[in-house]
Amino acid sequence: MTTENNKTLFTPVNIITGIFLAIGLVITVLRFTKGLGGVTNLDDNNPWGIWISFDLLCGVALAAGGYTTSSACYLFGLKKYHSAVRPAILTAFLGYALVVFALHYDVGRPYRLPYPIFVSPGTTSLLYEVGLCVFLYVTVLAIEFTPALFEWLGMKGLRDKVMKLTLALTVFGVILSTLHQSSLGALFVAVPSKIHPLWYSPYLAVLFFVSSIPAGLSMVILEGTLAHKPWHHMMDATYQEEHDGVILGFARGASMSLAAYFCVKLVALAYDNNWSYLATGWGAWYLLEVLGFVALPSLLYAIGSREKNITLIKWTSGLTVLGIILNRFNVSIVAFNYNLPSSQRYFPSWMEIGISIFVVTVGVTAYRLIVSRMPIFFEHPEYKDAH
Amino acid sequence: MEFFVYHDFMMFTKNVIYILMGLFVVVFWGLWAFMTSRDEEIHKMPEHHKE
């Protein structure tokens, strides 16, 4: 390795990445040698912690950009968003792969993860449905990602064969996403007495699915924004020309879907007649989430789209992503077991947070390695306009 | 509001939702009209004024 290569390797980003990965590996050893009790604050009252709330619930919701972008392009025929498909598919694939990766830390016996699929399917269980959908959807995303890999490896024959499956894979992906995005919310319908009434609703399945649409669209905008500076040199003319159009179009979609989400939230509130709780402390927290992180971004997206204000839209995408994370945390941790004394409430240990940071770092590292090599932000010269 | 039977509760909450649904239609129409109003102005502009 040359001195020049050494210089480029030891950048601040790489050093921070290395530190996070090293700490994560140490905690990983502790997790698998000392068990869940050795590294987590989980107990019988709180069997699901931050690894489910953040790594799984937020991970799945924020990876929804894959099915929203590919269905916009291939099912609704909005070809002007074509340049956004590959980055969105890559983010979704890495997102779902990391969900499965993180699940290995959270389940007691990770080597038995394939059992529900291949050995003992519990067909009446919602968790089985979620597991099956995630298993199938990761497979679909992996296949959808392979054209970029095959183009990079120069395997033209295989690439052309996979490209013929694009439409079928997109349809399959939308069906699977609709099923498991909603089922993740439906899991919490089973515990009506444990979740605060403002967050519990028989419509939780609908709320989780509807909120995944603006989450996915916002993640595509945010990812494009964050990637623009470091990988500007990897983006071809087509990507850069279409970039602003993608942001404006997705802002409109996110604004309308956030408005729909806000409406379903209100219907859920009215259906259970929970208006009186709004005057309590929990109500203030609920109003902050619904007004500050749902209604406000919907309005800001609308203003940004109307005024063609790309900067405002980019900031709003960050606000929306934060709002979705806040909602998933509220349902699964903050408002969960709300009636227990504070001494029995769950707060994650530093090692749980460390593993979540480790998982995100693994994802970012994989993303960096892939986009700096494969045709994600540009069309491969041999396959120009061959989509 | 006090409810004595489940039927009363359902009647009350459902009626509120019907009113809300009407409001949502107006809100959706307003939001879309607001977002696209500048597009219409651009379309109405004479050709030589368009960028």
Chai-1 contact restraints between the chains, C-beta under 6 A:
chainA,res_idxA,chainB,res_idxB,connection_type,confidence,min_distance_angstrom,max_distance_angstrom,comment,restraint_id
A,R252,B,M35,contact,1.0,0.0,6.0,A-B,restraint_1
A,A259,B,L31,contact,1.0,0.0,6.0,A-B,restraint_2
A,C263,B,F24,contact,1.0,0.0,6.0,A-B,restraint_3
A,L266,B,L20,contact,1.0,0.0,6.0,A-B,restraint_4
A,V267,B,I17,contact,1.0,0.0,6.0,A-B,restraint_5
A,A270,B,T13,contact,1.0,0.0,6.0,A-B,restraint_6
A,A270,B,V16,contact,1.0,0.0,6.0,A-B,restraint_7
A,A270,B,I17,contact,1.0,0.0,6.0,A-B,restraint_8
A,A270,B,L20,contact,1.0,0.0,6.0,A-B,restraint_9
A,Y271,B,T13,contact,1.0,0.0,6.0,A-B,restraint_10
A,N273,B,T13,contact,1.0,0.0,6.0,A-B,restraint_11
A,A302,B,L31,contact,1.0,0.0,6.0,A-B,restraint_12
A,A302,B,F34,contact,1.0,0.0,6.0,A-B,restraint_13
A,A302,B,M35,contact,1.0,0.0,6.0,A-B,restraint_14
A,S305,B,M35,contact,1.0,0.0,6.0,A-B,restraint_15
A,R306,B,M35,contact,1.0,0.0,6.0,A-B,restraint_16
A,R306,B,R38,contact,1.0,0.0,6.0,A-B,restraint_17
